[in-house]
Amino acid sequence: MRFQSATDATTSEKVFRVARNSHTKTATITAASFVRGNPVVLPTVSASNDGSWVAHPDTAGQAGNELYIGNVHDYPDTSVAQTGVWQPETYGYIQCYGVDDDAVVANATVTQAAALILTPTTGSRLVTIAGLVIPSGTASADTGTARTGIAGLAVLMQTLATSSAAGTAAAKVFIRAM
């Protein structure tokens, strides 16, 4: 599904896909369950790996996180102010392209600059990673040089100020996980 507001010139083009929450109906639903802005990956367990289910990401760097498809955008929610969690085995929308204003990003003890690449990690959040590096020689100590024009599936679009507390913040990111 594609969305672009005709009345709001500040809204960029966004693309969504329908997905199903992979938590089983017998799972205990807590604040750690899916909420809007959480990154999601396709599950690899055989019972739900048909492309319609979504799961929480694993620890940063794990191969399963390469199946990142976007961030939770919306789901059925009858709570006041739409603050409830996504219920198990129900369908919702995943944003897989465009600017996402409420992406869940990990806080850091240092300022996180705009344009850093993001990757999903445990805790249903995105974390920044260093820019991609291409080796510039053959020496064993050669660390290479960062290259522009090569980016991840999610890129931070704003600078996040230093935080003294561990946790997450809502941030503006650009997603291209199509």
C-alpha positions as CSV (number, residue, x, y, z in Angstrom):
1,M,0.0,0.0,0.0
2,R,1.3,3.4,-0.9
3,F,0.4,6.6,1.0
4,Q,1.1,10.3,0.3
5,S,-1.0,13.1,1.8
6,A,-2.3,15.4,-0.9
7,T,-3.1,18.0,1.8
8,D,0.2,18.0,3.7
9,A,3.2,19.0,1.6
10,T,5.6,18.0,4.4
11,T,4.5,14.3,4.2
12,S,6.8,12.2,2.0
13,E,5.8,9.1,0.1
14,K,5.6,6.0,2.3
15,V,5.0,2.4,1.4
16,F,3.5,-0.1,3.8
17,R,3.0,-3.9,3.8
18,V,0.5,-6.0,5.8
19,A,2.1,-8.4,8.3
20,R,1.0,-10.7,11.1
21,N,2.4,-10.6,14.7
22,S,4.2,-13.8,15.2
23,H,3.5,-14.0,19.0
24,T,1.1,-16.8,19.7
25,K,-2.2,-16.1,21.3
26,T,-1.0,-17.8,24.5
27,A,2.0,-15.4,24.8
28,T,2.1,-13.0,27.7
29,I,1.7,-9.5,26.2
30,T,3.7,-6.8,28.0
31,A,5.2,-3.4,27.2
32,A,8.1,-5.3,25.6
33,S,5.7,-6.5,22.9
34,F,5.4,-4.7,19.5
35,V,4.6,-1.1,19.6
36,R,4.6,1.6,16.9
37,G,8.1,2.4,15.7
38,N,9.6,-1.0,16.5
39,P,11.8,-2.6,13.8
40,V,10.7,-6.0,12.7
41,V,12.3,-8.9,10.8
42,L,10.9,-11.9,9.0
43,P,11.0,-15.0,11.3
44,T,13.1,-18.0,10.3
45,V,11.2,-20.7,12.2
46,S,9.4,-23.0,9.8
47,A,6.0,-22.5,11.3
48,S,5.9,-18.9,10.4
49,N,8.4,-18.2,7.6
50,D,6.0,-17.7,4.8
51,G,6.6,-14.0,4.5
52,S,3.4,-12.8,6.2
53,W,4.6,-13.0,9.8
54,V,7.0,-10.6,11.6
55,A,9.2,-11.1,14.7
56,H,11.4,-9.1,17.0
57,P,15.0,-8.7,15.9
58,D,17.8,-10.7,17.5
59,T,21.0,-9.3,19.0
60,A,22.8,-6.8,16.7
61,G,24.9,-8.6,14.2
62,Q,22.9,-11.8,14.0
63,A,22.1,-13.1,10.6
64,G,18.3,-13.1,11.2
65,N,18.4,-9.3,11.4
66,E,19.3,-9.2,7.7
67,L,15.6,-10.0,7.2
68,Y,14.7,-6.5,8.4
69,I,11.6,-5.4,6.5
70,G,10.7,-2.1,8.3
71,N,9.1,-0.6,11.3
72,V,5.7,-1.2,12.9
73,H,3.4,1.5,11.7
74,D,-0.2,0.6,12.9
75,Y,-2.3,-2.2,14.1
76,P,-5.8,-2.6,15.7
77,D,-5.7,-0.7,19.0
78,T,-8.7,0.4,21.1
79,S,-6.7,2.0,23.8
80,V,-7.0,5.7,24.6
81,A,-4.6,7.7,22.5
82,Q,-3.5,4.5,20.6
83,T,-0.9,3.5,23.2
84,G,-1.7,-0.2,23.3
85,V,0.6,-3.1,22.1
86,W,0.1,-5.1,19.0
87,Q,-1.9,-8.2,20.0
88,P,-0.6,-11.7,19.0
89,E,-1.5,-13.3,15.7
90,T,-3.3,-10.1,14.4
91,Y,-2.5,-8.1,11.3
92,G,-1.0,-4.7,11.1
93,Y,1.0,-2.4,8.8
94,I,4.7,-2.3,8.5
95,Q,6.4,0.8,7.0
96,C,9.0,-0.4,4.5
97,Y,9.8,2.8,2.7
98,G,9.9,6.5,3.5
99,V,10.4,8.8,6.4
100,D,9.3,7.3,9.8
101,D,8.9,10.0,12.5
102,D,8.6,7.6,15.4
103,A,11.2,4.9,14.9
104,V,12.5,3.4,18.2
105,V,16.2,4.1,18.4
106,A,18.6,3.3,21.3
107,N,19.8,6.2,23.4
108,A,23.6,6.7,23.6
109,T,26.0,8.3,25.9
110,V,27.4,10.2,22.9
111,T,25.7,12.3,20.3
112,Q,24.4,10.3,17.4
113,A,24.8,12.3,14.2
114,A,22.3,12.4,11.4
115,A,23.0,10.1,8.4
116,L,24.3,7.2,10.5
117,I,23.3,3.7,9.4
118,L,20.9,1.9,11.7
119,T,20.5,-1.8,12.3
120,P,17.9,-3.7,14.3
121,T,18.8,-5.3,17.6
122,T,17.3,-7.0,20.7
123,G,14.8,-4.9,22.5
124,S,13.0,-4.0,19.3
125,R,15.0,-0.9,18.6
126,L,17.4,0.3,16.0
127,V,21.1,1.1,16.9
128,T,23.6,3.1,15.0
129,I,26.6,1.5,13.3
130,A,29.7,3.0,11.8
131,G,29.7,4.0,8.1
132,L,30.5,1.2,5.7
133,V,34.2,0.9,5.0
134,I,35.8,-0.3,1.8
135,P,39.4,-1.5,2.1
136,S,41.8,0.8,0.4
137,G,44.8,-1.4,0.2
138,T,46.2,-4.8,1.0
139,A,48.1,-4.1,4.2
140,S,46.9,-6.0,7.3
141,A,46.6,-2.8,9.3
142,D,44.6,-1.1,6.5
143,T,41.2,-0.1,7.9
144,G,40.0,1.3,4.6
145,T,38.0,4.5,4.1
146,A,34.4,5.2,4.6
147,R,32.4,5.5,1.4
148,T,29.4,7.7,0.8
149,G,26.5,6.6,-1.4
150,I,26.4,3.2,0.3
151,A,23.8,3.1,3.1
152,G,21.8,0.7,5.1
153,L,18.1,-0.1,5.0
154,A,17.4,2.5,7.8
155,V,19.3,5.8,8.1
156,L,19.1,8.3,11.0
157,M,17.7,11.6,9.7
158,Q,18.3,13.7,12.8
159,T,21.0,14.2,15.4
160,L,20.1,12.6,18.7
161,A,21.5,14.4,21.7
162,T,23.6,12.6,24.4
163,S,21.6,10.7,26.9
164,S,22.8,9.7,30.4
165,A,20.1,7.0,30.7
166,A,19.9,3.7,28.9
167,G,16.7,3.3,26.9
168,T,15.2,4.4,23.7
169,A,14.0,7.6,21.9
170,A,11.6,8.3,19.1
171,A,13.6,9.4,16.1
172,K,13.2,10.4,12.5
173,V,14.7,7.7,10.1
174,F,14.5,7.0,6.4
175,I,13.6,3.4,5.6
176,R,14.2,1.7,2.3
177,A,13.5,-2.0,3.1
178,M,11.6,-3.0,0.0
